[in-house]
Amino acid sequence: MDRSQHTKFHSMKVRTRFQPEVWICAYCGNNFTATTEMVRQRDYNERRGKGQSGKFCSRQCNGKVNH
């Protein structure tokens, strides 16, 4: 496997690791689809030991709970 094929192989693995998920808002109870970036960021924070108060559908719901 040459260098370009090896790079493509690993880049595909990273892109497919996190898929959009359906989450339920901790404040209002609405179902929403979390983007790939949201799923990736939450996984990163959990691995670092950063606790979060819940999954929220918007900044407004997050603010109502945390402030």
C-alpha positions as protocol buffer text, in pm:
chain_id: "A"
residue {
  index: 1
  type: MET
  ca { x: 0 y: 0 z: 0 }
}
residue {
  index: 2
  type: ASP
  ca { x: 158 y: 329 z: -104 }
}
residue {
  index: 3
  type: ARG
  ca { x: 140 y: 651 z: 96 }
}
residue {
  index: 4
  type: SER
  ca { x: -163 y: 804 z: -81 }
}
residue {
  index: 5
  type: GLN
  ca { x: -369 y: 485 z: -44 }
}
residue {
  index: 6
  type: HIS
  ca { x: -273 y: 461 z: 322 }
}
residue {
  index: 7
  type: THR
  ca { x: -379 y: 823 z: 382 }
}
residue {
  index: 8
  type: LYS
  ca { x: -713 y: 768 z: 207 }
}
residue {
  index: 9
  type: PHE
  ca { x: -774 y: 455 z: 413 }
}
residue {
  index: 10
  type: HIS
  ca { x: -729 y: 636 z: 745 }
}
residue {
  index: 11
  type: SER
  ca { x: -917 y: 948 z: 639 }
}
residue {
  index: 12
  type: MET
  ca { x: -1222 y: 736 z: 550 }
}
residue {
  index: 13
  type: LYS
  ca { x: -1202 y: 562 z: 887 }
}
residue {
  index: 14
  type: VAL
  ca { x: -1206 y: 896 z: 1071 }
}
residue {
  index: 15
  type: ARG
  ca { x: -1498 y: 1033 z: 866 }
}
residue {
  index: 16
  type: THR
  ca { x: -1716 y: 729 z: 925 }
}
residue {
  index: 17
  type: ARG
  ca { x: -1641 y: 697 z: 1297 }
}
residue {
  index: 18
  type: PHE
  ca { x: -1901 y: 953 z: 1401 }
}
residue {
  index: 19
  type: GLN
  ca { x: -2246 y: 939 z: 1247 }
}
residue {
  index: 20
  type: PRO
  ca { x: -2538 y: 1177 z: 1314 }
}
residue {
  index: 21
  type: GLU
  ca { x: -2754 y: 1052 z: 1601 }
}
residue {
  index: 22
  type: VAL
  ca { x: -3104 y: 1130 z: 1728 }
}
residue {
  index: 23
  type: TRP
  ca { x: -3089 y: 1281 z: 2078 }
}
residue {
  index: 24
  type: ILE
  ca { x: -3358 y: 1400 z: 2320 }
}
residue {
  index: 25
  type: CYS
  ca { x: -3320 y: 1750 z: 2463 }
}
residue {
  index: 26
  type: ALA
  ca { x: -3264 y: 1743 z: 2840 }
}
residue {
  index: 27
  type: TYR
  ca { x: -3473 y: 2058 z: 2890 }
}
residue {
  index: 28
  type: CYS
  ca { x: -3770 y: 2055 z: 2652 }
}
residue {
  index: 29
  type: GLY
  ca { x: -3780 y: 1685 z: 2554 }
}
residue {
  index: 30
  type: ASN
  ca { x: -3775 y: 1746 z: 2176 }
}
residue {
  index: 31
  type: ASN
  ca { x: -3606 y: 1493 z: 1950 }
}
residue {
  index: 32
  type: PHE
  ca { x: -3330 y: 1642 z: 1738 }
}
residue {
  index: 33
  type: THR
  ca { x: -3058 y: 1512 z: 1511 }
}
residue {
  index: 34
  type: ALA
  ca { x: -2711 y: 1577 z: 1646 }
}
residue {
  index: 35
  type: THR
  ca { x: -2462 y: 1666 z: 1376 }
}
residue {
  index: 36
  type: THR
  ca { x: -2145 y: 1469 z: 1327 }
}
residue {
  index: 37
  type: GLU
  ca { x: -1952 y: 1755 z: 1486 }
}
residue {
  index: 38
  type: MET
  ca { x: -2173 y: 1749 z: 1796 }
}
residue {
  index: 39
  type: VAL
  ca { x: -2125 y: 1374 z: 1837 }
}
residue {
  index: 40
  type: ARG
  ca { x: -1748 y: 1407 z: 1788 }
}
residue {
  index: 41
  type: GLN
  ca { x: -1719 y: 1693 z: 2037 }
}
residue {
  index: 42
  type: ARG
  ca { x: -1923 y: 1512 z: 2301 }
}
residue {
  index: 43
  type: ASP
  ca { x: -1709 y: 1200 z: 2266 }
}
residue {
  index: 44
  type: TYR
  ca { x: -1393 y: 1411 z: 2297 }
}
residue {
  index: 45
  type: ASN
  ca { x: -1520 y: 1584 z: 2613 }
}
residue {
  index: 46
  type: GLU
  ca { x: -1628 y: 1257 z: 2775 }
}
residue {
  index: 47
  type: ARG
  ca { x: -1285 y: 1104 z: 2712 }
}
residue {
  index: 48
  type: ARG
  ca { x: -1121 y: 1409 z: 2875 }
}
residue {
  index: 49
  type: GLY
  ca { x: -1341 y: 1371 z: 3181 }
}
residue {
  index: 50
  type: LYS
  ca { x: -1538 y: 1690 z: 3124 }
}
residue {
  index: 51
  type: GLY
  ca { x: -1884 y: 1635 z: 3267 }
}
residue {
  index: 52
  type: GLN
  ca { x: -2182 y: 1785 z: 3086 }
}
residue {
  index: 53
  type: SER
  ca { x: -2528 y: 1852 z: 3220 }
}
residue {
  index: 54
  type: GLY
  ca { x: -2710 y: 1706 z: 2921 }
}
residue {
  index: 55
  type: LYS
  ca { x: -2778 y: 1710 z: 2549 }
}
residue {
  index: 56
  type: PHE
  ca { x: -2962 y: 2021 z: 2437 }
}
residue {
  index: 57
  type: CYS
  ca { x: -3140 y: 2103 z: 2110 }
}
residue {
  index: 58
  type: SER
  ca { x: -3046 y: 2473 z: 2121 }
}
residue {
  index: 59
  type: ARG
  ca { x: -2842 y: 2734 z: 2301 }
}
residue {
  index: 60
  type: GLN
  ca { x: -3163 y: 2864 z: 2456 }
}
residue {
  index: 61
  type: CYS
  ca { x: -3242 y: 2531 z: 2625 }
}
residue {
  index: 62
  type: ASN
  ca { x: -2883 y: 2502 z: 2741 }
}
residue {
  index: 63
  type: GLY
  ca { x: -2893 y: 2851 z: 2888 }
}
residue {
  index: 64
  type: LYS
  ca { x: -3221 y: 2793 z: 3072 }
}
residue {
  index: 65
  type: VAL
  ca { x: -3074 y: 2492 z: 3250 }
}
residue {
  index: 66
  type: ASN
  ca { x: -2723 y: 2617 z: 3320 }
}
residue {
  index: 67
  type: HIS
  ca { x: -2787 y: 2977 z: 3422 }
}
